């Protein structure tokens, strides 16, 4: 199943983002849930809406962590890797190494 998922970029990219931000999402999700409980009506909290609520918490968590990464020294608050800009030369050399292997 892993091989199938790695070939589908539509599925692979979101899973990579969730994996990268998983610790941050874990730390932020209680605050997200508290805010959702306070501001969403009680009719939203049904068993049928659990997948939608799960997706909302994930998206809000990723967006919040992504915004938090732009604050200096934020890595001490939320342990998520910093956003790095890839250099074209490094990408080209890495691609050549993959092709030769």
VENHUUR-V399602 format. One record per residue. N is the residue number from 1. RES is the residue in one letter. SS is DSSP state (@ for helix, = for strand, . for the rest). OMEGA is omega as a letter, one per 40 degrees, with the letter a starting at -180 (NA if undefined). D_FIRST is the distance of its C-alpha to the first C-alpha in whole Angstrom. Layout:
BEGIN
n->[N & N]
res->[RES & RES]
ss->[SS & SS]
omega->[OMEGA & OMEGA]
d_first->[D_FIRST & D_FIRST]
END
This chain:
BEGIN
n->[1 & 2 & 3 & 4 & 5 & 6 & 7 & 8 & 9 & 10 & 11 & 12 & 13 & 14 & 15 & 16 & 17 & 18 & 19 & 20 & 21 & 22 & 23 & 24 & 25 & 26 & 27 & 28 & 29 & 30 & 31 & 32 & 33 & 34 & 35 & 36 & 37 & 38 & 39 & 40 & 41 & 42 & 43 & 44 & 45 & 46 & 47 & 48 & 49 & 50 & 51 & 52 & 53 & 54 & 55 & 56 & 57 & 58 & 59 & 60 & 61 & 62 & 63 & 64 & 65 & 66 & 67 & 68 & 69 & 70 & 71 & 72 & 73 & 74 & 75 & 76 & 77 & 78 & 79 & 80 & 81 & 82 & 83 & 84 & 85 & 86 & 87 & 88 & 89 & 90 & 91 & 92 & 93 & 94 & 95 & 96 & 97 & 98 & 99 & 100 & 101]
res->[X & X & X & X & X & X & X & X & X & X & X & X & X & X & X & X & X & X & X & X & X & X & X & X & X & X & X & X & X & X & X & X & X & X & X & X & X & X & X & X & X & X & X & X & X & X & X & X & X & X & X & X & X & X & X & X & X & X & X & X & X & X & X & X & X & X & X & X & X & X & X & X & X & X & X & X & X & X & X & X & X & X & X & X & X & X & X & X & X & X & X & X & X & X & X & X & X & X & X & X & X]
ss->[. & @ & @ & @ & @ & @ & @ & . & @ & @ & @ & @ & @ & @ & @ & @ & @ & @ & @ & @ & . & @ & @ & @ & @ & @ & @ & @ & @ & @ & @ & @ & @ & @ & @ & @ & @ & @ & @ & . & . & @ & @ & @ & . & . & @ & @ & @ & @ & @ & @ & @ & @ & @ & @ & @ & @ & @ & @ & @ & @ & @ & @ & @ & @ & @ & @ & . & . & . & . & . & @ & @ & @ & . & . & . & . & . & . & . & . & . & . & . & @ & @ & @ & @ & @ & @ & @ & @ & @ & @ & @ & @ & @ & .]
omega->[i & i & i & a & a & i & a & a & i & i & a & a & i & i & i & i & i & i & a & a & a & i & i & i & i & a & a & a & i & i & i & i & i & i & i & i & a & a & i & i & a & i & i & a & i & a & a & a & a & i & i & i & i & i & i & i & i & a & i & i & i & a & a & i & i & i & a & a & a & i & i & i & i & a & i & i & a & a & i & i & i & i & a & i & a & i & a & a & i & i & a & a & i & i & i & i & i & a & a & a & NA]
d_first->[0 & 4 & 5 & 5 & 6 & 9 & 10 & 11 & 14 & 15 & 12 & 12 & 16 & 16 & 14 & 16 & 19 & 18 & 17 & 20 & 23 & 21 & 24 & 27 & 25 & 25 & 29 & 30 & 28 & 31 & 34 & 32 & 32 & 35 & 36 & 34 & 36 & 39 & 39 & 37 & 39 & 38 & 37 & 34 & 33 & 31 & 28 & 27 & 27 & 25 & 22 & 24 & 26 & 23 & 22 & 26 & 26 & 23 & 25 & 28 & 27 & 25 & 28 & 31 & 29 & 29 & 33 & 34 & 32 & 35 & 38 & 39 & 38 & 36 & 33 & 36 & 35 & 31 & 29 & 27 & 27 & 30 & 29 & 30 & 31 & 30 & 32 & 32 & 33 & 31 & 28 & 29 & 30 & 26 & 25 & 27 & 26 & 23 & 24 & 26 & 24]
END
